[in-house]
């Protein structure tokens, strides 16, 4: 769950990082607030769109299970991992 949250945060931050890289490549100071003033909303919208698209994509390609879940149990002194019954 934490990995998914971190991936979404990174996808949201990607447009901001790309814009900062573009500012550096064009020899502008990325810490100057005047460069960011008119673009904050657009960058946030792009970041949210990337996050939403990744969530939709992950839900479409994720493996789905139709059977019941069998929790882990001990059999003959060995731990048998949990699995989905067919």
MMTF fields as JSON, N, C-alpha, C and O atoms, coordinates in Angstrom:
{
  "mmtfVersion": "1.0.0",
  "mmtfProducer": "UNKNOWN",
  "numBonds": 343,
  "numAtoms": 344,
  "numGroups": 86,
  "numChains": 1,
  "numModels": 1,
  "chainsPerModel": [1],
  "groupsPerChain": [86],
  "chainIdList": ["A"],
  "bondAtomList": [4, 2, 8, 6, 12, 10, 16, 14, 20, 18, 24, 22, 28, 26, 32, 30, 36, 34, 40, 38, 44, 42, 48, 46, 52, 50, 56, 54, 60, 58, 64, 62, 68, 66, 72, 70, 76, 74, 80, 78, 84, 82, 88, 86, 92, 90, 96, 94, 100, 98, 104, 102, 108, 106, 112, 110, 116, 114, 120, 118, 124, 122, 128, 126, 132, 130, 136, 134, 140, 138, 144, 142, 148, 146, 152, 150, 156, 154, 160, 158, 164, 162, 168, 166, 172, 170, 176, 174, 180, 178, 184, 182, 188, 186, 192, 190, 196, 194, 200, 198, 204, 202, 208, 206, 212, 210, 216, 214, 220, 218, 224, 222, 228, 226, 232, 230, 236, 234, 240, 238, 244, 242, 248, 246, 252, 250, 256, 254, 260, 258, 264, 262, 268, 266, 272, 270, 276, 274, 280, 278, 284, 282, 288, 286, 292, 290, 296, 294, 300, 298, 304, 302, 308, 306, 312, 310, 316, 314, 320, 318, 324, 322, 328, 326, 332, 330, 336, 334, 340, 338],
  "bondOrderList": [1, 1, 1, 1, 1, 1, 1, 1, 1, 1, 1, 1, 1, 1, 1, 1, 1, 1, 1, 1, 1, 1, 1, 1, 1, 1, 1, 1, 1, 1, 1, 1, 1, 1, 1, 1, 1, 1, 1, 1, 1, 1, 1, 1, 1, 1, 1, 1, 1, 1, 1, 1, 1, 1, 1, 1, 1, 1, 1, 1, 1, 1, 1, 1, 1, 1, 1, 1, 1, 1, 1, 1, 1, 1, 1, 1, 1, 1, 1, 1, 1, 1, 1, 1, 1],
  "groupList": [{"groupName": "UNK", "atomNameList": ["N", "CA", "C", "O"], "elementList": ["N", "C", "C", "O"], "formalChargeList": [0, 0, 0, 0], "bondAtomList": [1, 0, 2, 1, 3, 2], "bondOrderList": [1, 1, 2], "singleLetterCode": "X", "chemCompType": "L-PEPTIDE LINKING"}],
  "groupTypeList": [0, 0, 0, 0, 0, 0, 0, 0, 0, 0, 0, 0, 0, 0, 0, 0, 0, 0, 0, 0, 0, 0, 0, 0, 0, 0, 0, 0, 0, 0, 0, 0, 0, 0, 0, 0, 0, 0, 0, 0, 0, 0, 0, 0, 0, 0, 0, 0, 0, 0, 0, 0, 0, 0, 0, 0, 0, 0, 0, 0, 0, 0, 0, 0, 0, 0, 0, 0, 0, 0, 0, 0, 0, 0, 0, 0, 0, 0, 0, 0, 0, 0, 0, 0, 0, 0],
  "groupIdList": [1, 2, 3, 4, 5, 6, 7, 8, 9, 10, 11, 12, 13, 14, 15, 16, 17, 18, 19, 20, 21, 22, 23, 24, 25, 26, 27, 28, 29, 30, 31, 32, 33, 34, 35, 36, 37, 38, 39, 40, 41, 42, 43, 44, 45, 46, 47, 48, 49, 50, 51, 52, 53, 54, 55, 56, 57, 58, 59, 60, 61, 62, 63, 64, 65, 66, 67, 68, 69, 70, 71, 72, 73, 74, 75, 76, 77, 78, 79, 80, 81, 82, 83, 84, 85, 86],
  "secStructList": [7, 2, 2, 2, 2, 2, 2, 2, 2, 2, 2, 2, 2, 2, 2, 2, 2, 2, 2, 2, 2, 2, 2, 2, 2, 6, 6, 7, 7, 6, 6, 7, 2, 2, 2, 2, 6, 6, 6, 2, 2, 2, 2, 2, 2, 2, 2, 2, 2, 2, 2, 2, 2, 2, 2, 2, 2, 2, 2, 2, 2, 1, 7, 7, 7, 7, 1, 7, 3, 3, 7, 7, 3, 3, 3, 6, 6, 3, 3, 3, 7, 7, 3, 3, 7, 7],
  "xCoordList": [0.82, 0.0, 0.866, 0.561, 1.942, 2.838, 3.5, 3.683, 3.858, 4.47, 3.525, 3.956, 2.263, 1.282, 1.153, 1.073, 1.133, 1.035, 2.253, 2.118, 3.439, 4.661, 4.686, 5.115, 4.23, 4.177, 3.257, 3.581, 2.125, 1.187, 1.774, 1.595, 2.468, 3.115, 4.183, 4.29, 4.972, 6.007, 5.399, 5.93, 4.302, 3.639, 3.088, 3.125, 2.582, 2.092, 3.241, 3.078, 4.394, 5.546, 6.297, 7.101, 6.045, 6.767, 6.663, 7.695, 5.486, 5.433, 6.216, 6.822, 6.207, 6.968, 8.466, 9.202, 8.916, 10.333, 10.734, 11.825, 9.864, 10.17, 10.25, 11.112, 9.363, 9.399, 10.655, 11.271, 11.033, 12.263, 13.482, 14.406, 13.488, 14.592, 14.632, 15.708, 13.465, 13.412, 13.946, 14.66, 13.6, 14.125, 15.652, 16.329, 16.181, 17.628, 18.287, 19.326, 17.682, 18.248, 18.218, 19.084, 17.241, 17.165, 17.896, 17.745, 18.69, 19.545, 18.746, 19.167, 17.606, 16.809, 16.89, 17.168, 16.65, 16.702, 15.371, 14.349, 15.359, 14.092, 13.571, 12.422, 14.387, 13.941, 13.291, 12.783, 13.303, 12.656, 11.152, 10.714, 10.381, 8.932, 8.215, 7.132, 8.803, 8.125, 7.997, 7.084, 8.887, 8.788, 7.635, 7.091, 7.268, 6.26, 4.861, 3.886, 4.737, 3.471, 2.309, 1.217, 2.494, 1.385, 1.201, 0.27, 2.068, 2.034, 1.665, 1.572, 1.457, 1.194, -0.078, -0.091, -1.135, -2.403, -2.279, -2.75, -1.655, -1.505, -0.645, -0.971, 0.442, 1.297, 0.561, 0.705, -0.219, -0.992, -2.061, -2.294, -2.705, -3.722, -3.092, -3.666, -1.936, -1.243, -0.845, -1.001, -0.335, 0.039, -1.152, -1.051, -2.272, -3.478, -3.967, -4.395, -3.9, -4.31, -3.431, -3.939, -2.116, -1.215, -1.541, -1.541, -1.817, -2.165, -3.45, -3.516, -4.462, -5.748, -5.609, -6.165, -4.866, -4.656, -3.917, -4.243, -2.925, -2.184, -3.057, -2.917, -3.955, -4.863, -5.819, -6.053, -6.368, -7.276, -6.542, -7.072, -5.321, -4.537, -4.249, -4.401, -3.836, -3.524, -4.757, -4.653, -5.914, -7.126, -7.528, -8.176, -7.152, -7.502, -6.562, -6.991, -5.308, -4.338, -4.053, -3.314, -4.618, -4.372, -4.996, -6.042, -4.32, -4.811, -6.037, -5.997, -7.109, -8.325, -8.501, -8.139, -9.054, -9.28, -10.773, -11.419, -11.309, -12.736, -13.033, -14.138, -12.061, -12.288, -12.166, -11.854, -12.421, -12.325, -10.859, -10.052, -10.527, -9.173, -8.997, -9.799, -7.937, -7.589, -6.405, -5.326, -6.577, -5.487, -4.332, -4.503, -3.162, -2.035, -2.363, -3.088, -1.811, -2.044, -0.82, 0.041, -0.758, 0.363, -0.105, -1.125, 0.667, 0.347, 1.612, 2.623, 1.562, 2.712, 3.923, 5.057, 3.684, 4.758, 5.354, 6.346, 4.775, 5.273, 4.19, 3.002, 4.621, 3.695, 3.345, 4.225, 2.059, 1.569, 1.046, 0.146, 1.59, 1.158, -0.311, -0.874, -0.9, -2.271, -2.385, -1.423, -3.564, -3.778, -5.264, -6.099, -5.572, -6.958, -7.305, -6.591, -8.425, -8.877, -9.541, -10.189, -9.378, -9.984, -11.395, -12.025],
  "yCoordList": [-1.19, 0.0, 1.257, 2.238, 1.212, 2.36, 2.603, 3.747, 1.507, 1.637, 2.338, 3.203, 1.987, 2.618, 4.104, 4.928, 4.445, 5.852, 6.643, 7.76, 6.064, 6.745, 6.914, 7.954, 5.899, 6.014, 7.15, 7.892, 7.296, 8.364, 9.737, 10.678, 9.855, 11.122, 11.469, 12.621, 10.478, 10.721, 11.101, 11.966, 10.469, 10.837, 12.259, 12.988, 12.653, 14.015, 15.016, 16.092, 14.667, 15.578, 15.613, 16.516, 14.653, 14.575, 15.836, 16.287, 16.439, 17.667, 18.822, 19.619, 18.916, 19.973, 19.769, 20.724, 18.509, 18.214, 18.469, 18.977, 18.122, 18.362, 19.861, 20.301, 20.64, 22.087, 22.696, 23.586, 22.212, 22.694, 22.337, 23.141, 21.145, 20.752, 21.639, 22.03, 21.958, 22.855, 24.244, 24.858, 24.729, 26.028, 25.992, 26.945, 24.902, 24.774, 24.714, 25.336, 23.967, 23.857, 25.182, 25.437, 26.016, 27.321, 28.402, 29.595, 27.959, 28.848, 29.869, 31.015, 29.448, 30.275, 29.678, 28.489, 30.486, 30.025, 29.373, 30.058, 28.058, 27.406, 27.818, 27.525, 28.486, 28.941, 30.319, 30.799, 30.951, 32.256, 32.035, 31.385, 32.57, 32.338, 32.894, 32.422, 33.891, 34.495, 33.507, 33.636, 32.536, 31.531, 30.555, 29.988, 30.361, 29.378, 29.963, 29.211, 31.274, 31.896, 31.551, 31.267, 31.563, 31.309, 29.858, 29.524, 28.977, 27.59, 26.586, 25.392, 27.033, 26.111, 25.302, 24.093, 25.953, 25.244, 24.212, 23.083, 24.588, 23.66, 22.458, 21.325, 22.693, 21.589, 20.672, 19.451, 21.243, 20.426, 19.62, 18.457, 20.216, 19.496, 18.344, 17.258, 18.567, 17.498, 16.386, 15.206, 16.751, 15.751, 14.935, 13.714, 15.585, 14.85, 13.931, 12.806, 14.415, 13.583, 12.351, 11.251, 12.512, 11.358, 10.369, 9.159, 10.869, 9.997, 9.223, 8.021, 9.905, 9.248, 8.21, 7.116, 8.555, 7.605, 6.363, 5.248, 6.546, 5.386, 4.504, 3.282, 5.103, 4.305, 3.504, 2.322, 4.138, 3.442, 2.326, 1.225, 2.604, 1.59, 0.401, -0.75, 0.677, -0.402, -1.246, -2.463, -0.614, -1.385, -2.262, -3.292, -1.864, -2.65, -3.836, -4.875, -3.691, -4.756, -5.62, -6.598, -5.284, -6.057, -7.44, -7.628, -8.39, -9.756, -9.854, -9.422, -10.413, -10.563, -12.028, -12.937, -12.233, -13.576, -13.75, -12.886, -14.86, -15.122, -16.051, -16.025, -16.873, -17.846, -17.239, -16.059, -18.079, -17.656, -17.649, -18.435, -16.77, -16.686, -17.689, -17.744, -18.481, -19.431, -18.841, -18.703, -18.487, -17.847, -18.825, -20.036, -18.3, -19.181, -20.115, -19.748, -21.318, -22.27, -23.169, -23.211, -23.881, -24.779, -26.197, -26.645, -26.899, -28.272, -29.105, -28.828, -30.12, -30.984, -30.175, -30.487, -29.147, -28.337, -27.324, -26.674, -27.176, -26.211, -25.182, -25.5, -23.952, -22.869, -22.916, -22.853, -23.027, -23.01, -21.605, -21.151, -20.898, -19.514, -19.443, -20.403, -18.284, -18.062, -18.029, -17.707, -18.361, -18.369, -18.264, -18.385, -18.04, -18.017, -19.387, -19.936, -19.941, -21.258, -21.093, -20.081, -22.069, -22.006, -22.436, -22.433],
  "zCoordList": [0.0, 0.0, 0.0, -0.679, 0.766, 0.823, -0.528, -0.945, -1.211, -2.53, -3.495, -4.257, -3.477, -4.351, -4.038, -4.949, -2.762, -2.354, -2.824, -3.324, -2.662, -3.087, -4.602, -5.102, -5.336, -6.801, -7.226, -8.154, -6.568, -6.923, -6.616, -7.391, -5.499, -5.155, -6.188, -6.608, -6.597, -7.608, -8.956, -9.652, -9.327, -10.579, -10.513, -11.504, -9.353, -9.197, -9.296, -9.871, -8.743, -8.731, -10.064, -10.293, -10.933, -12.203, -13.056, -13.554, -13.26, -14.061, -13.434, -14.151, -12.116, -11.441, -11.64, -11.889, -11.529, -11.737, -13.191, -13.451, -14.136, -15.55, -15.837, -16.598, -15.239, -15.444, -14.828, -15.414, -13.644, -13.009, -13.861, -13.989, -14.437, -15.32, -16.552, -17.006, -17.095, -18.262, -17.911, -18.703, -16.734, -16.293, -16.179, -16.563, -15.655, -15.527, -16.905, -17.128, -17.826, -19.176, -19.93, -20.767, -19.645, -20.305, -19.514, -19.777, -18.543, -17.742, -16.927, -16.77, -16.419, -15.508, -14.111, -13.951, -13.129, -11.746, -11.371, -11.334, -11.089, -10.731, -9.355, -9.023, -8.557, -7.243, -7.291, -6.278, -8.443, -8.611, -8.774, -9.723, -7.862, -7.833, -9.052, -9.398, -9.709, -10.865, -12.028, -12.844, -12.114, -13.182, -12.934, -13.881, -11.694, -11.325, -11.195, -11.178, -11.105, -10.721, -11.645, -11.152, -12.942, -13.846, -14.212, -14.945, -13.719, -14.165, -13.076, -13.357, -11.86, -10.761, -10.986, -10.758, -11.427, -11.624, -12.74, -12.596, -13.839, -14.966, -14.573, -14.926, -13.849, -13.422, -12.45, -12.524, -11.548, -10.609, -11.35, -11.019, -12.337, -13.113, -13.891, -13.958, -14.468, -15.193, -14.224, -14.539, -13.057, -12.059, -11.584, -11.456, -11.323, -10.922, -12.033, -11.776, -13.263, -14.399, -14.511, -14.732, -14.362, -14.397, -13.284, -13.512, -12.091, -10.983, -11.231, -10.973, -11.727, -12.0, -13.101, -13.005, -14.148, -15.246, -14.755, -15.162, -13.885, -13.385, -12.5, -12.522, -11.723, -10.892, -11.774, -11.522, -12.799, -13.711, -14.438, -14.581, -14.9, -15.601, -14.685, -15.092, -13.457, -12.518, -12.218, -12.064, -12.135, -11.852, -13.036, -12.852, -14.24, -15.417, -15.645, -16.146, -15.289, -15.557, -14.337, -14.442, -13.183, -11.963, -12.084, -12.704, -11.473, -11.478, -10.568, -9.416, -11.083, -10.283, -9.884, -10.63, -8.712, -8.196, -7.952, -7.358, -8.408, -8.248, -7.077, -6.536, -6.678, -5.619, -4.236, -4.072, -3.248, -1.856, -1.415, -1.912, -0.492, 0.029, 1.157, 2.089, 1.06, 2.116, 2.869, 2.293, 4.146, 4.89, 5.139, 4.998, 5.507, 5.806, 6.983, 7.906, 6.919, 7.993, 8.137, 7.259, 9.247, 9.5, 9.232, 9.757, 8.397, 8.042, 8.202, 7.558, 9.053, 9.332, 9.794, 9.431, 10.588, 11.134, 10.17, 10.5, 8.993, 8.007, 7.71, 7.671, 7.504, 7.208, 5.723, 4.864, 5.436, 4.052, 3.794, 4.5, 2.79, 2.555, 2.12, 1.595, 2.357, 1.934, 0.429, -0.269, -0.076, -1.529, -1.82, -0.924, -3.066, -3.512, -4.058, -4.898, -3.565, -4.031, -5.383, -5.653, -6.207, -7.555, -7.577, -8.635]
}
